[in-house]
Amino acid sequence: MRRARLILTWTALSAFAIAFIYPFVWLISASFKPRSEVFDHRLIPETFTFDNYIQVWQEAPLALWMLNTLFVTVLAAVAVTITSAMVAWGFAYFRFPGRGALFGVVLGTMMLPGAVTMIPVFLIWNSLGMVGTLTPLWAQNLFGSAFYIFLLRQFFLGLPREPFEAAKIDGANNWQIFTRVALPLCKPAVVVTLLFEFQAAWTDLMRPLIYLRDSSTFTVPRGLKALLDQFGFGGEWHWEIVMTASVITTIPMIILFFLGQKHFVKGIATTGSKG
């Protein structure tokens, strides 16, 4: 009975894994095919070619788009991690009147759809003359994120207070306790926040569509949209170029996940639910 249950479990997990992996394997396969064979559904190309990977760099400034995206994602991830950690530490460590109500207000902001604040935020950036630049894509993260504040607060609440009290007795101020004691202890949660935001900023299309005008400032998602418009609609339907560009821009996220998966799993597993 136990053996049958184990076999059934592994079969189900394998089936789910194949279902999730298959689209990416198909994408990689299509990137090595000529245009006439892109949608033939063969995982092993009948005609194997590297021409797509040469042509994509000629058809679009892909390196510039990836550099713009890296600039935005690094600043966005670092900014939201630092500011969210500071707010989360305040809610977890300090005791002050109205703490619970204020934290409830912070969580309540997650219920606001992005469409509600989209126009007011755009008008603010437009009045500052920042439309058409990369600044609106990352600077909004300087004010933290309610989700990350919740995530980090739960981790901080799971830490014992003794190390912080000992640091205070040794003469450390609140900032030193936060930076030298609290942050090192919650490294897994910080890495999870960085990975989450890096992925979100790397794949974000909505804000680049709203704020970016010139192709020299395009991020990868905005650039892929431009490639799709150029080669996918009303033209010669060069889907192999779009597929190849998608593979190239997806690989960095896969590498990042494998580098940080230990901290990712540990951060998710050890983030407590203490209130």
C-alpha positions in Angstrom: 0.0 0.0 0.0 2.8 2.4 0.9 4.7 1.5 -2.2 1.7 2.1 -4.4 1.1 5.5 -2.7 4.7 6.4 -3.3 4.5 5.4 -7.0 1.3 7.4 -7.4 2.8 10.4 -5.7 5.9 10.4 -7.9 3.8 9.8 -11.0 1.6 12.8 -10.2 4.6 15.0 -9.4 6.3 13.9 -12.7 3.2 14.7 -14.7 2.9 18.2 -13.1 6.7 18.8 -13.7 6.3 17.8 -17.4 3.3 20.1 -17.8 5.2 23.1 -16.4 8.5 22.3 -18.2 7.1 21.5 -21.6 6.2 25.0 -22.7 9.8 26.2 -22.0 11.3 23.2 -23.7 9.1 23.9 -26.7 10.2 27.5 -26.7 13.9 26.5 -26.8 13.2 24.1 -29.6 11.3 26.7 -31.6 14.2 29.1 -31.3 16.5 26.7 -33.2 14.0 26.2 -36.1 13.5 28.1 -39.3 10.4 30.1 -39.7 8.5 27.4 -41.7 8.9 24.9 -38.9 8.3 26.9 -35.7 4.9 25.5 -35.0 5.4 21.9 -36.1 5.4 20.8 -32.4 8.6 18.8 -32.7 10.7 19.1 -29.6 13.8 18.0 -31.7 14.0 20.4 -34.7 14.0 18.7 -38.0 16.2 21.6 -39.3 18.5 22.8 -36.6 19.9 26.3 -37.1 21.7 29.0 -35.0 20.7 31.7 -37.5 18.0 33.0 -35.2 20.4 33.7 -32.4 22.6 35.7 -34.8 19.7 37.6 -36.5 18.0 38.6 -33.2 21.0 40.7 -32.2 20.9 42.4 -35.7 17.2 43.1 -35.7 16.9 44.7 -32.2 19.2 46.4 -29.6 18.7 43.4 -27.3 21.9 44.0 -25.3 20.8 47.6 -24.5 17.3 46.4 -23.5 18.8 43.8 -21.1 21.2 46.5 -19.7 18.2 48.8 -19.1 16.3 46.0 -17.5 19.2 45.0 -15.2 19.5 48.6 -14.1 15.8 48.9 -13.3 15.5 45.5 -11.6 18.6 45.9 -9.4 17.5 49.3 -8.2 13.9 48.2 -7.7 14.8 45.1 -5.8 17.3 46.8 -3.5 15.1 49.8 -2.9 12.0 47.8 -2.0 13.9 45.3 0.1 15.6 48.0 2.3 12.5 50.2 2.8 10.2 47.2 3.4 12.6 45.7 5.9 12.8 49.0 7.8 9.1 49.3 8.0 8.7 45.6 8.9 11.3 46.0 11.7 9.4 48.9 13.1 6.2 47.0 13.3 7.8 43.9 14.7 10.2 45.3 17.3 8.7 48.5 18.6 5.6 48.8 20.7 3.5 51.9 20.2 -0.2 52.8 20.4 -2.1 52.1 17.2 0.5 49.7 15.9 -2.1 47.0 15.0 -4.4 49.5 13.3 -1.6 51.1 11.3 -0.4 47.7 10.2 -3.9 46.9 9.1 -4.0 50.1 7.0 -0.7 49.0 5.3 -2.1 45.6 4.5 -5.3 47.2 3.3 -3.4 48.9 0.5 -2.9 45.5 -1.1 -6.7 45.5 -1.8 -6.4 48.5 -4.1 -6.1 47.4 -7.7 -3.2 48.9 -9.7 -5.7 50.4 -12.1 -7.0 52.7 -9.3 -3.7 54.5 -8.8 -2.3 54.2 -12.3 -3.5 57.5 -13.6 -2.7 59.6 -10.4 0.8 58.1 -10.3 1.3 58.8 -13.9 0.3 62.4 -13.5 2.7 62.8 -10.6 5.6 61.5 -12.6 4.6 63.6 -15.6 4.6 66.7 -13.5 8.1 65.8 -12.4 9.2 65.4 -16.0 10.1 61.8 -15.6 7.9 60.2 -18.3 10.1 58.7 -20.9 12.8 57.8 -18.4 13.6 54.7 -16.4 13.1 56.4 -13.0 9.3 55.7 -12.6 10.0 52.0 -13.1 12.1 51.7 -9.9 11.7 54.8 -7.8 8.2 53.9 -6.6 9.8 51.0 -4.7 11.5 53.6 -2.4 8.2 53.6 -0.4 8.2 49.9 0.2 5.6 47.2 -0.5 2.8 46.0 1.7 3.4 42.4 0.7 7.1 42.5 1.5 6.5 44.4 4.7 4.1 41.6 5.8 6.5 38.9 4.8 9.5 40.4 6.6 7.5 41.4 9.7 6.4 37.7 10.1 10.0 36.7 9.9 11.2 39.3 12.4 8.4 38.2 14.8 9.8 34.7 14.8 13.2 35.9 16.0 14.0 35.8 19.7 14.3 39.2 21.4 17.4 38.3 23.5 20.0 39.1 20.8 18.4 42.6 20.4 18.3 43.2 24.1 21.9 42.1 24.5 23.0 44.5 21.7 21.1 47.3 23.4 22.9 46.6 26.7 26.2 46.7 24.8 25.4 50.2 23.7 24.0 49.7 20.2 21.4 52.1 19.0 18.2 51.1 17.1 19.8 51.5 13.7 22.8 49.4 14.7 20.5 46.7 16.1 18.6 46.7 12.8 21.6 46.6 10.5 24.0 44.5 12.5 21.7 42.0 14.3 18.2 41.9 12.7 19.1 41.9 9.0 21.8 39.2 9.2 19.4 37.0 11.2 16.7 37.3 8.5 18.9 36.8 5.5 16.7 34.1 3.9 13.6 36.4 4.0 15.7 39.3 2.5 16.9 37.0 -0.3 13.3 35.9 -1.0 12.2 39.6 -1.2 15.1 40.3 -3.5 14.3 37.4 -5.8 10.5 38.1 -5.8 11.1 41.8 -6.8 13.8 41.0 -9.2 11.5 38.6 -11.1 8.6 41.1 -10.9 10.7 44.0 -12.2 12.4 41.9 -14.9 9.0 40.7 -16.4 7.1 43.9 -15.8 5.4 45.1 -19.0 2.7 47.5 -17.8 4.8 50.3 -16.5 7.3 50.3 -19.4 4.3 50.5 -21.8 3.0 53.5 -19.8 6.3 55.5 -19.3 8.7 54.5 -22.0 8.6 56.2 -25.4 12.0 55.7 -27.1 13.4 52.3 -28.0 16.8 53.3 -26.4 15.1 53.2 -23.0 13.1 50.0 -23.6 13.3 47.2 -21.0 13.2 43.6 -22.1 9.4 43.1 -21.8 8.8 46.4 -23.7 11.4 45.4 -26.3 9.7 42.0 -26.8 6.4 43.8 -27.3 8.1 45.9 -29.9 9.5 42.8 -31.6 6.1 41.2 -31.5 4.5 44.3 -33.1 7.3 44.3 -35.8 7.5 40.6 -36.6 4.2 39.2 -35.5 1.4 41.4 -36.8 0.9 42.5 -40.4 4.4 41.6 -41.5 6.2 38.5 -42.4 5.4 36.7 -39.2 9.0 36.1 -38.0 7.9 34.2 -34.9 11.3 32.5 -34.7 12.9 35.9 -33.8 10.4 36.5 -31.1 10.9 33.0 -29.7 14.7 33.4 -29.7 14.5 36.8 -28.0 12.2 35.2 -25.3 14.7 32.4 -24.6 17.6 34.8 -24.3 15.7 37.1 -21.8 14.4 34.2 -19.8 17.8 32.5 -19.1 19.0 35.2 -16.6 15.9 34.5 -14.4 16.6 30.7 -14.4 20.2 31.3 -13.5 19.2 33.6 -10.7 16.7 31.1 -9.3 19.2 28.3 -9.2 21.8 30.6 -7.5 19.3 31.6 -4.8 17.1 28.5 -4.5 18.6 27.5 -1.2 17.8 30.8 0.4 14.5 30.9 -1.4 13.3 27.6 0.0 14.7 28.4 3.5 13.0 31.8 3.5 9.6 30.4 2.6 9.9 27.5 5.0 11.0 29.5 8.0 8.8 32.6 7.6 6.5 32.3 10.6 2.9 33.1 11.0 3.2 34.7 14.4 1.0 37.7 14.8 
